[in-house]
Each structure stands twice: as structure tokens, then as C-alpha cells.
């Protein structure tokens, strides 16, 4: 009898997954219970899915009146995120083509342009509309749902320029949602996953879903999110220091007096959570993407509320500046401008 290879199983699995058969059913049908074999098979299926998606994009690019992100642009996006990862940054999943080009132009001037990039990313990711969409995305995504009140609290704290509260509220959310995503909620007999498992969880996405929705952009944000987690937020403190003290370990244990709960690091967290939500949606393939099927009345309510909080804070800042002018060398409250949108 001929030996069944990982390549053969991957071909069979890809066909079934493309027909939207659940991953667990595919594994059962093909009798792939061994984790080592599934690791090989799922990686091969993922590559097949990317190859098919690239072919489809090339075909779309040749069709008149069809607008699509080209394979070359996706390659450029991967390279840009790899560059930004050195600064604990990544491009937002909510950016436009124009945003992508502008960020790329600014990135060419790094490290001198870091502040300008942060300001630009901040204008995208913390606009009232995008924050309202992020909140609603959490609300309608099972693994993220229970953290919606914390995300909302962090958004409000951020608009009130209370960056310490915003940062410390969001840091544990990252680990919490990874735990819920993995199926752990503290109620069953299974022990909490080890730190390394949590740290590498996002990068192992193809083990959970080798044929995700929009696989090429899934690949972009898996790689970008995993880079931020391993190189910075979840970096082993014995192997180095996270850029800009963007470190969960430092925040959890207050190991030094280095500033970590800063406005730029809040921006980094909002972008990371936005990317993780995107990966989750691609991985789970819900019937409706909450980012594009929002509750309009709820969205408008939240946007107006956030704009009102921003306006209140600006008024307060003006009053305080009038009666308590900052000292000439006071740089303790330098901020990236937050613009309602």
C-alpha cells in the first residue's frame, strides 16, 4: 500500500476547506489526528490557499473596471510592516490605499520620521468612527466580546488624555482575548496555556484555519501582529528590551521607572488590537464581517459621544492653559493631536 504523504493530504484538505467544510471535520475525515502531521498539512494548505488567491488577483487586475490590491502591492505591504515592526508599529487594517502610500513615504525617512508616522497612524486608528467600529467588532466577535467594556473604557480614557489608564486597561486585553480565542476561559479543567504558547498563538493561525478568508491579507496581519508580540509586547525580558518600553512584562511588574504608559504606546495597542480582530475575522469567517455590517444607529451614537468627549477635553485644556500656563521646558504632556473624524 502506498504511503499517504502530507502533500496528498493537503490536496484533499484544501478541496474540502475551500467548500467551507469545518476544519475539525476535515481532520476527522482524513484521519489527521497527529499534531505533527497536521502541522505539515495545514502549512501546505495555507500555501495552496495563498497561491490560488494570488492567481485570482492577477486575473482581477486584468479585468476592466475591477479595482483590486495587486500582488505587488501586497508584497510591498509585507515589507513595510516588517520595517515598521522594528518600531513596534504596523499598518492599520483600516487604512486606505492613500494611507498606505503616505505611510510608505514617511517610512522611507525612518528613524527621523517616527513621530510623523505615529501622528499619522493616530489620526487613522483613534478617530471616533474607527474606534466605534473597533468597539462594535469586539461586541460581535465571540472571543473578543467580553472585553468590549474594557476597550470602551480605554477609548474614553485616551480621548481624555489619560494615557496611563488607557494603556494599563488595554495591555491585559491582548492576553485575555488570546486565551478566549484559544478556548480557555478559566472554567474548565485545562490549565492556562504556557506563556510561549500565548506568545506564538497568532503566528500559528494556520493550525486552526489553513484556508482563512482573504488569505493574502490574513497573512499580512498574522505576520505583522506576531512580529509585534514576539519582538516587543511579549518579548522575553531576558533576551532584550522592547522598543519604546512597549512591554507587557514591564507594565505588569513595574520593573523600572521607564515610561511605558505613553500616548504613542496607546496608539500601538489600538493598532495591534485592530489587527488581531482582523485576523480573527478572517480565521473564523463569520457570515457577516462586523466591520462592514455595523449597527448604524449604535455607530452614530458612539461617534457623537466620542466627539463630545474630545470637544470637552479640548475645552478643558484651553481653560487650564489660560490659567496655568505650562513652563517653557515642560514636555511632560506632549501629545499627538487627536482629530474627530
HELIX and SHEET records of a PDB file:
HELIX    1   1 UNK A    6  UNK A   18  1                                  13    
HELIX    2   2 UNK A   23  UNK A   29  1                                   7    
HELIX    3   3 UNK A   35  UNK A   61  1                                  27    
HELIX    4   4 UNK A   71  UNK A   84  1                                  14    
HELIX    5   5 UNK A   85  UNK A   87  5                                   3    
HELIX    6   6 UNK A   97  UNK A  107  1                                  11    
HELIX    7   7 UNK A  114  UNK A  125  1                                  12    
HELIX    8   8 UNK A  128  UNK A  139  1                                  12    
HELIX    9   9 UNK A  145  UNK A  147  5                                   3    
HELIX   10  10 UNK A  148  UNK A  159  1                                  12    
HELIX   11  11 UNK A  163  UNK A  181  1                                  19    
HELIX   12  12 UNK A  195  UNK A  199  1                                   5    
HELIX   13  13 UNK A  202  UNK A  204  5                                   3    
HELIX   14  14 UNK A  205  UNK A  208  1                                   4    
HELIX   15  15 UNK A  215  UNK A  228  1                                  14    
HELIX   16  16 UNK A  229  UNK A  233  3                                   5    
HELIX   17  17 UNK A  243  UNK A  245  5                                   3    
HELIX   18  18 UNK A  248  UNK A  253  1                                   6    
HELIX   19  19 UNK A  263  UNK A  284  1                                  22    
HELIX   20  20 UNK A  296  UNK A  323  1                                  28    
END                                                                             
